[in-house]
C-alpha cells in the first residue's frame, strides 16, 4: 500500500522537489549546503549513499551544478577532480574550510625560516671596512718588507 501511495498518489513529491530544486543560500558555506542537500536526499529517498557509482556521482554533480555563482572556482575545481561520491566530497570541503579558517603561516610571513628583509647598509660602514682592509694590507706589506730586509742583511 505504501509503494502504491508513493508511486501513484505523489507521496514524497514535496521531498523530491526540495532535493531537485535545492540551491546554495548566499550565507551558507559549501559544506553546510552539502549537509542540507544530503538530508533532502535522504528524505526524498535518493540513493546517493548506498546507490550505484553512477547514482553517487550524480549526487555530486547535482551539488556542483547548484552551487551559487560565488563558488564558481570551487565548482570548476570539483568538476576537474571528478569526485566519486558525497563522502569524498565532504572530505575535500572540510579540508577547504579548514584551510580558509586557518591561513597558512607562510602566506602571512610568520615562518621562522623566512628570508630576512635586506637592511639598508649605510655607505660610511663600507668606507670604514675599506679603510681597515687597506690598513691590514699595508701592515701585511710592512711586515713582509721588514722580514725581507732582515733576510737580506745578515746583521744578526
FENURJO-V377930 format. One record per residue. RES is the residue in three letters. PSI is psi in whole degrees, -180 to 180 (NA if undefined). Layout:
res = [RES:RES]
psi = [PSI:PSI]
This chain:
res = [UNK:UNK:UNK:UNK:UNK:UNK:UNK:UNK:UNK:UNK:UNK:UNK:UNK:UNK:UNK:UNK:UNK:UNK:UNK:UNK:UNK:UNK:UNK:UNK:UNK:UNK:UNK:UNK:UNK:UNK:UNK:UNK:UNK:UNK:UNK:UNK:UNK:UNK:UNK:UNK:UNK:UNK:UNK:UNK:UNK:UNK:UNK:UNK:UNK:UNK:UNK:UNK:UNK:UNK:UNK:UNK:UNK:UNK:UNK:UNK:UNK:UNK:UNK:UNK:UNK:UNK:UNK:UNK:UNK:UNK:UNK:UNK:UNK:UNK:UNK:UNK:UNK:UNK:UNK:UNK:UNK:UNK:UNK:UNK:UNK:UNK:UNK:UNK:UNK:UNK:UNK:UNK:UNK:UNK:UNK:UNK:UNK:UNK:UNK:UNK:UNK:UNK:UNK:UNK:UNK:UNK:UNK:UNK:UNK:UNK:UNK:UNK:UNK:UNK:UNK:UNK:UNK:UNK:UNK:UNK:UNK:UNK:UNK:UNK:UNK:UNK:UNK:UNK:UNK:UNK:UNK:UNK:UNK:UNK:UNK:UNK:UNK:UNK:UNK:UNK:UNK:UNK:UNK:UNK:UNK:UNK:UNK:UNK:UNK:UNK:UNK:UNK:UNK:UNK:UNK:UNK]
psi = [-39:-42:-39:-46:-37:-47:-44:-24:-4:18:131:-1:-39:-39:-43:-38:-40:-39:-51:-18:11:148:154:134:153:-32:12:135:158:-35:-43:-38:-40:-43:-44:-40:-38:-43:-43:-37:-39:-44:-29:5:37:122:63:-21:-47:13:-169:169:-33:-42:-38:-44:-36:-38:-43:-43:-38:-41:-47:-42:-32:9:150:169:-21:-20:29:-39:-38:-43:-43:-38:-41:-36:-43:-31:-21:60:127:-34:177:-25:-47:-38:-43:-41:-43:-40:-36:-44:-41:-43:-39:-41:-37:-33:-33:87:150:141:-33:-28:-29:-6:21:18:134:-15:14:157:142:148:137:129:136:118:129:147:-38:-30:-36:-39:-42:-43:-41:-40:-46:-38:-44:-41:-39:-41:-43:-41:-42:-44:-40:-41:-40:-45:-36:-42:-39:-38:-40:-36:-34:-44:112:66:55:NA]
